[in-house]
Amino acid sequence: MLVVDRLTCRFGAKAAVDNASFEIKPGAFVGVIGRSGAGKSTMLRMINRLAEPSDGRITFDGMDVTALKGRELRKWRARSAMIFQQFNLVGRLDVLTNVLMGRLAEMPQWRSLTQMWPEDDRALAMSALEQFDMAQYASQRADQLSGGQQQRVAIARALVQQPDIILADEPIASLDPRNTRIVMDALLRINKHFGITVMCNLHSLDLARTYCDRLIGMSAGRVVFDGAPSALTEHIARELYDLEADEVMGSAHMPTPVHVPEYGVAAVA
């Protein structure tokens, strides 16, 4: 279980996250919602330890995440895989190599410098690409892919880290509606098929209600809502989003996500 206890992150006099507390059970799909600047990205980055908390504590299954250093911190960053809005792929490298980067935490330094990937890791990476219909692009440069394809590669890279939790920071912000659905369905498959906890920052309430089984609403760095999507009333949503409410609520709901298929025997587990 992930436990966030009175977590705060200050930048000068401003608190980007202010005294946030919540618990997330294994296997949940949690949407973090709120207007721009609410503290959503800082929250996820603190959980991964890409941003340092000013106060408070993060624990995972009894382990004090906020106290980790060195190799133990690198292991935690592998266990809490980040997916970014701008994909963070190395454009000049091929797709397979980009996915294999997710295995760096498990490799000795000499292998990572020479990129002498073990065959088991190559099989793991190809299996992850197959999960998202991207295996045919394994030898193609990453910068030749569309935005939606690049994000699926980034998700495959996160999957080969064999994480306990995936932290997705606005993963569909730069995508068109078709690729938005493809990427969100990919995250849903990871959550339902592998039982991996997903914590996803989302700007759209329609998407959050469609895909998530729990929502955490943030405003001015504080957690102001924590509950099931059905409990998020229009009144609460307007308090969360203020002037952005009409933009994020929309007039039509997203279609129901695709049925999550049962995969065959996969190398990724």
C-alpha positions as CSV (number, residue, x, y, z in Angstrom):
1,M,0.0,0.0,0.0
2,L,1.2,3.5,-0.8
3,V,0.7,6.0,2.0
4,V,1.2,9.7,1.6
5,D,1.2,11.4,5.0
6,R,1.0,15.2,5.3
7,L,3.2,15.7,2.2
8,T,4.3,19.2,1.4
9,C,6.6,20.7,-1.3
10,R,7.5,24.3,-1.2
11,F,9.2,26.4,-3.9
12,G,10.3,29.5,-1.9
13,A,7.2,30.9,-0.2
14,K,4.8,29.0,-2.4
15,A,3.5,25.5,-1.5
16,A,3.0,23.5,-4.7
17,V,1.6,20.6,-2.5
18,D,0.3,21.5,0.9
19,N,-0.2,18.9,3.7
20,A,-1.6,16.1,1.4
21,S,-2.5,12.8,2.9
22,F,-4.1,9.7,1.3
23,E,-3.6,5.9,0.9
24,I,-3.8,3.8,-2.3
25,K,-4.4,0.1,-2.2
26,P,-2.7,-2.2,-4.7
27,G,-4.5,-2.6,-8.0
28,A,-6.3,0.7,-8.0
29,F,-6.7,3.0,-10.9
30,V,-6.6,6.5,-9.4
31,G,-7.2,9.7,-11.3
32,V,-5.6,12.9,-9.9
33,I,-7.7,15.8,-11.1
34,G,-7.7,19.6,-10.7
35,R,-7.0,22.7,-12.7
36,S,-3.5,23.7,-14.1
37,G,-1.2,24.5,-11.2
38,A,-3.1,22.6,-8.6
39,G,-0.1,20.5,-7.7
40,K,-0.8,17.3,-9.5
41,S,2.5,16.9,-11.3
42,T,4.5,17.8,-8.2
43,M,2.6,15.2,-6.3
44,L,3.5,12.4,-8.7
45,R,7.1,13.6,-9.0
46,M,7.5,13.5,-5.2
47,I,6.2,10.0,-5.0
48,N,8.8,9.0,-7.6
49,R,11.3,11.2,-5.8
50,L,12.0,13.3,-8.8
51,A,11.0,16.2,-6.6
52,E,12.0,16.4,-2.9
53,P,9.3,16.8,-0.3
54,S,9.8,19.7,2.1
55,D,7.8,18.0,4.8
56,G,5.8,14.8,5.3
57,R,6.4,11.2,4.5
58,I,5.8,8.6,1.8
59,T,5.8,4.9,2.6
60,F,5.2,1.9,0.4
61,D,4.5,-1.5,2.1
62,G,6.2,-0.1,5.2
63,M,9.3,1.2,3.4
64,D,10.1,4.9,4.0
65,V,10.4,6.2,0.4
66,T,11.3,9.7,1.6
67,A,14.5,8.3,3.2
68,L,15.8,6.4,0.3
69,K,19.2,7.2,-1.2
70,G,21.7,5.8,-3.8
71,R,20.9,2.4,-5.2
72,E,17.8,1.9,-3.1
73,L,16.4,5.2,-4.5
74,R,17.1,4.0,-8.1
75,K,15.3,0.7,-7.3
76,W,12.3,2.7,-6.1
77,R,12.2,4.8,-9.2
78,A,12.1,1.6,-11.2
79,R,9.2,0.2,-9.0
80,S,7.3,3.5,-9.4
81,A,7.6,4.0,-13.2
82,M,6.9,7.4,-14.5
83,I,5.1,8.2,-17.8
84,F,5.5,11.8,-19.0
85,Q,3.4,14.1,-21.1
86,Q,6.2,14.6,-23.6
87,F,7.1,10.9,-23.8
88,N,10.8,11.3,-22.8
89,L,12.1,9.0,-25.5
90,V,15.5,9.2,-27.2
91,G,14.5,10.1,-30.7
92,R,17.6,9.0,-32.5
93,L,17.4,5.5,-30.9
94,D,15.2,2.7,-32.2
95,V,12.0,1.8,-30.4
96,L,13.3,-1.5,-28.9
97,T,16.3,0.3,-27.4
98,N,14.0,2.9,-25.9
99,V,11.9,0.2,-24.2
100,L,15.1,-1.6,-23.0
101,M,16.0,1.6,-21.2
102,G,13.4,0.5,-18.6
103,R,15.8,-2.3,-17.6
104,L,18.7,-0.1,-16.7
105,A,18.1,-0.3,-13.0
106,E,18.6,-4.1,-13.2
107,M,21.8,-4.0,-15.2
108,P,25.5,-3.6,-14.1
109,Q,27.0,-0.3,-15.2
110,W,29.3,-1.9,-17.8
111,R,26.3,-3.4,-19.6
112,S,24.4,-0.1,-19.6
113,L,27.3,1.8,-21.0
114,T,27.9,-0.7,-23.8
115,Q,24.1,-1.5,-24.4
116,M,24.8,-5.2,-24.3
117,W,21.3,-6.2,-23.4
118,P,20.7,-9.7,-22.1
119,E,18.5,-11.8,-24.4
120,D,15.9,-12.2,-21.6
121,D,15.6,-8.4,-21.5
122,R,15.2,-8.2,-25.2
123,A,12.4,-10.8,-25.1
124,L,10.8,-8.9,-22.2
125,A,10.9,-5.6,-24.3
126,M,9.5,-7.3,-27.4
127,S,6.7,-8.8,-25.4
128,A,5.8,-5.4,-24.0
129,L,5.7,-3.9,-27.4
130,E,3.4,-6.7,-28.6
131,Q,1.0,-5.8,-25.8
132,F,0.4,-2.5,-27.5
133,D,0.7,-3.5,-31.2
134,M,4.0,-1.8,-31.5
135,A,6.3,-4.8,-32.2
136,Q,6.5,-4.0,-35.9
137,Y,8.2,-0.7,-35.1
138,A,10.9,-2.2,-33.0
139,S,13.7,-1.2,-35.4
140,Q,12.3,2.2,-36.3
141,R,13.7,5.5,-34.9
142,A,11.5,6.7,-32.1
143,D,11.3,10.3,-33.5
144,Q,9.6,8.9,-36.7
145,L,6.5,7.7,-34.8
146,S,3.3,9.6,-34.2
147,G,2.6,11.1,-30.7
148,G,0.2,8.3,-29.8
149,Q,2.8,5.6,-30.9
150,Q,5.5,7.3,-28.9
151,Q,3.4,7.3,-25.8
152,R,2.7,3.6,-26.2
153,V,6.4,3.0,-26.5
154,A,6.8,5.0,-23.2
155,I,4.2,2.8,-21.6
156,A,6.0,-0.3,-22.8
157,R,9.2,1.0,-21.3
158,A,7.4,1.6,-18.0
159,L,6.0,-2.0,-18.1
160,V,9.4,-3.6,-18.5
161,Q,10.5,-2.0,-15.3
162,Q,8.1,-4.5,-13.7
163,P,6.8,-1.8,-11.5
164,D,4.4,-1.9,-8.5
165,I,2.9,1.4,-9.5
166,I,2.8,3.5,-12.6
167,L,2.7,7.3,-12.3
168,A,1.3,8.9,-15.4
169,D,1.7,12.6,-15.6
170,E,-0.9,14.0,-18.1
171,P,-0.1,11.2,-20.5
172,I,-2.7,12.2,-23.1
173,A,-2.3,16.0,-22.9
174,S,-0.8,16.4,-26.4
175,L,-2.8,13.7,-28.2
176,D,-5.8,13.8,-30.4
177,P,-9.1,12.0,-29.3
178,R,-8.3,8.7,-31.1
179,N,-4.8,8.4,-29.6
180,T,-6.2,9.6,-26.2
181,R,-8.4,6.6,-26.1
182,I,-5.7,4.2,-27.3
183,V,-3.3,5.4,-24.6
184,M,-5.9,5.3,-21.8
185,D,-7.0,1.8,-22.9
186,A,-3.3,0.8,-22.7
187,L,-3.1,2.0,-19.1
188,L,-6.3,0.3,-18.3
189,R,-5.0,-3.0,-19.7
190,I,-1.9,-2.7,-17.5
191,N,-4.1,-2.1,-14.5
192,K,-6.6,-4.9,-15.1
193,H,-4.4,-7.6,-16.6
194,F,-1.2,-7.2,-14.5
195,G,-2.8,-5.8,-11.4
196,I,-0.4,-2.8,-11.4
197,T,-1.6,0.3,-9.5
198,V,-2.0,3.3,-11.8
199,M,-2.0,6.9,-10.6
200,C,-2.8,9.2,-13.5
201,N,-3.0,13.0,-13.7
202,L,-5.9,14.0,-15.9
203,H,-7.3,17.3,-16.9
204,S,-10.6,15.9,-18.4
205,L,-13.3,14.9,-16.0
206,D,-15.0,12.8,-18.6
207,L,-11.8,10.7,-19.0
208,A,-11.4,10.5,-15.2
209,R,-14.9,9.3,-14.7
210,T,-14.6,6.8,-17.6
211,Y,-11.4,5.1,-16.7
212,C,-10.7,5.6,-12.9
213,D,-12.2,3.8,-10.0
214,R,-11.2,6.6,-7.6
215,L,-10.5,10.3,-7.9
216,I,-8.3,12.6,-5.9
217,G,-9.1,16.2,-6.5
218,M,-6.5,18.9,-5.8
219,S,-6.8,22.7,-5.6
220,A,-4.1,25.1,-4.7
221,G,-1.9,22.2,-3.6
222,R,-4.4,20.7,-1.2
223,V,-6.4,17.5,-1.5
224,V,-10.0,18.7,-1.5
225,F,-11.8,15.6,-2.8
226,D,-11.1,11.8,-2.4
227,G,-13.7,9.3,-3.5
228,A,-15.5,7.4,-6.2
229,P,-16.2,9.1,-9.5
230,S,-19.9,8.8,-8.8
231,A,-19.4,11.0,-5.7
232,L,-17.9,13.9,-7.7
233,T,-20.9,16.1,-8.1
234,E,-21.1,19.0,-10.6
235,H,-20.9,21.4,-7.7
236,I,-17.7,19.9,-6.4
237,A,-16.2,19.8,-9.9
238,R,-16.9,23.5,-10.3
239,E,-15.2,24.3,-7.0
240,L,-12.2,22.3,-8.2
241,Y,-11.9,23.9,-11.6
242,D,-13.4,27.3,-11.1
243,L,-13.2,29.2,-14.4
244,E,-12.0,26.0,-16.3
245,A,-15.0,24.0,-15.3
246,D,-16.9,24.2,-18.6
247,E,-13.8,23.4,-20.5
248,V,-12.9,20.2,-18.6
249,M,-16.4,18.9,-18.0
250,G,-17.6,19.0,-21.6
251,S,-21.0,18.4,-22.9
252,A,-20.6,14.7,-23.9
253,H,-19.0,11.8,-22.1
254,M,-16.2,9.8,-23.5
255,P,-17.2,6.4,-24.9
256,T,-16.9,3.4,-22.6
257,P,-13.3,2.0,-22.7
258,V,-12.8,-1.1,-24.8
259,H,-13.1,-4.5,-23.3
260,V,-9.8,-5.5,-21.7
261,P,-8.8,-8.6,-23.6
262,E,-7.2,-11.6,-22.0
263,Y,-3.7,-12.0,-23.3
264,G,-2.0,-15.2,-24.1
265,V,1.2,-16.3,-22.3
266,A,3.3,-13.2,-22.1
267,A,7.0,-12.7,-21.1
268,V,6.0,-9.6,-19.2
269,A,4.8,-10.4,-15.7
